[in-house]
Amino acid sequence: MEVVVTGARGRSTLEPLAALVRAYSASARANQYLVERLDPAVWRAELRGGRGDRLRTIAALVAHLHNCGLRYLVRTDPAADVPGELDRLRVTRAQAARALGAKRKAVLRVVPSAIAAGRRIVGFPHDAASFLIYYLAHDSHHRGQILLQARLLGHPVSRDTMIGLWQWSARAKETGR
């Protein structure tokens, strides 16, 4: 439900909740967009840390990105269709892309109604609007890690993909927002 308001100088603007939800939706779609465009060679490739430590694979990073926050959604609305967690060792790119889309839809079913009703996200220590902002920042952080790791593995994402990650209006349109 997007409410358009006429702002200063007669320009149309989105009502703040609708703008927040649209921004989260575009960011979440960017996660999917990136996974869909990653070179398959980087999905399970391992980097070595400075002291010989293995770093997480991109598959594990994407599983983490997906898995975070799911329990809060289930606790807040047990009837909501919340996807299950991904196994960081077994998940495929196709499974991850589908799961990220399902998570975005679950968040958009649970969180805006909680915000509108003045309810909290159960178990999350801040208000429901902060949940969206927190996970938008969390996801952005991990997208940056994924991009860097792909580059360090010798398979940087294409220029078109990089540009596409920043085309939030296009990503929002892909989600119907």
C-alpha positions in Angstrom: 0.0 0.0 0.0 1.8 3.1 -1.2 0.4 6.4 -0.3 1.6 9.3 -2.5 1.7 12.7 -0.8 2.2 16.0 -2.5 5.2 17.6 -1.0 6.9 20.9 -1.2 6.8 22.5 -4.7 4.0 20.2 -5.7 6.2 17.1 -6.1 4.8 13.7 -5.3 6.6 11.8 -2.5 5.9 8.5 -0.9 4.5 8.4 2.6 7.4 7.6 5.0 6.4 4.0 5.7 5.9 3.2 2.0 9.3 4.8 1.2 11.0 2.7 3.9 9.4 -0.5 2.7 10.3 0.3 -0.9 13.9 1.0 0.0 14.1 -2.3 1.9 12.5 -4.2 -0.9 14.9 -2.7 -3.5 17.9 -3.6 -1.3 16.6 -7.2 -0.8 16.1 -7.5 -4.5 19.7 -6.3 -5.0 20.8 -9.4 -3.0 19.0 -11.7 -5.4 20.2 -9.7 -8.4 23.9 -10.1 -7.3 23.5 -13.9 -6.6 21.9 -14.4 -10.0 24.9 -12.7 -11.7 27.8 -14.2 -9.8 30.3 -16.2 -11.7 29.6 -19.9 -10.7 33.4 -20.3 -10.2 33.3 -18.2 -7.0 30.3 -19.8 -5.3 32.3 -22.3 -3.3 35.8 -21.1 -3.8 37.8 -20.5 -0.6 40.1 -17.5 0.1 42.9 -17.9 2.6 43.2 -15.3 5.3 46.5 -13.6 6.2 47.5 -16.3 8.7 46.4 -19.2 6.6 42.9 -19.0 8.0 40.1 -20.0 5.6 37.5 -17.3 5.1 33.8 -18.0 4.5 32.8 -18.9 1.0 30.4 -16.7 -0.9 27.8 -19.5 -0.6 28.2 -19.3 3.2 28.0 -15.5 3.2 24.8 -15.6 1.2 23.3 -18.3 3.5 24.1 -16.1 6.5 22.6 -13.0 4.7 19.4 -15.1 4.2 19.2 -16.8 7.5 19.6 -13.7 9.7 16.3 -12.3 10.9 14.1 -15.3 9.9 13.5 -16.3 13.5 12.2 -12.9 14.4 9.7 -13.1 11.5 8.4 -16.5 12.7 8.1 -15.3 16.3 6.2 -12.1 15.2 3.8 -13.9 12.9 3.8 -17.7 13.2 1.2 -17.9 10.4 3.4 -16.1 7.9 5.0 -18.0 5.1 8.6 -17.6 6.3 11.2 -19.6 4.3 13.5 -22.0 6.1 17.2 -21.5 6.7 19.8 -22.3 4.0 22.7 -24.7 4.6 25.9 -22.8 4.0 27.7 -26.0 2.9 25.0 -27.3 0.5 23.1 -24.3 -0.9 23.2 -23.7 -4.7 23.0 -20.3 -6.3 19.6 -21.1 -7.7 18.3 -22.1 -4.2 19.8 -19.0 -2.6 18.3 -16.7 -5.2 14.8 -18.2 -4.7 15.2 -18.2 -0.9 16.3 -14.5 -0.9 13.1 -13.7 -2.9 11.0 -15.6 -0.4 12.6 -13.9 2.5 12.0 -10.4 1.0 8.3 -11.3 0.6 8.0 -12.6 4.1 9.6 -9.5 5.5 7.2 -7.4 3.5 4.2 -9.3 4.8 5.3 -9.2 8.5 7.1 -6.0 9.2 5.0 -3.2 7.6 1.9 -4.5 9.3 3.8 -4.5 12.6 5.0 -1.0 12.0 1.4 0.2 11.1 0.0 -1.5 14.2 2.7 -0.1 16.5 3.9 -3.7 17.3 7.4 -4.8 17.8 9.3 -7.6 16.0 9.3 -10.3 18.6 12.8 -10.8 20.0 14.4 -7.9 18.1 15.6 -5.3 20.6 14.4 -2.2 18.6 11.2 -1.0 16.9 9.9 -2.6 13.7 11.1 0.2 11.5 14.6 -0.3 12.8 14.3 -3.9 11.9 14.1 -2.9 8.2 16.9 -0.4 8.5 19.1 -2.8 10.4 18.7 -5.6 7.8 19.1 -3.2 4.9 22.5 -2.1 6.4 23.4 -5.8 7.3 22.6 -6.9 3.7 24.6 -4.0 2.2 27.6 -4.9 4.3 27.6 -8.5 3.1 27.0 -7.5 -0.5 30.2 -5.5 -0.2 32.0 -8.6 1.2 30.7 -10.7 -1.6 31.9 -8.2 -4.3 35.3 -8.0 -2.7 35.7 -11.7 -2.3 34.7 -12.3 -6.0 37.3 -9.8 -7.0 40.0 -11.4 -4.8 39.1 -14.8 -6.3 39.8 -13.4 -9.8 36.2 -13.2 -10.9 34.9 -9.6 -10.3 31.3 -8.9 -11.2 30.8 -7.2 -14.5 30.4 -3.4 -14.8 26.8 -3.9 -15.8 26.1 -5.9 -12.6 27.8 -3.2 -10.5 25.7 -0.5 -12.1 22.6 -2.7 -11.7 23.2 -3.0 -8.0 22.8 0.7 -7.7 19.7 1.0 -9.8 17.3 0.8 -6.9 14.4 2.1 -9.0 14.8 -0.8 -11.4 15.2 -3.3 -8.5 12.1 -1.8 -6.8 10.1 -2.2 -10.1 11.2 -5.8 -10.3 9.5 -6.4 -6.9 6.3 -4.6 -7.9 7.0 -1.7 -5.5 
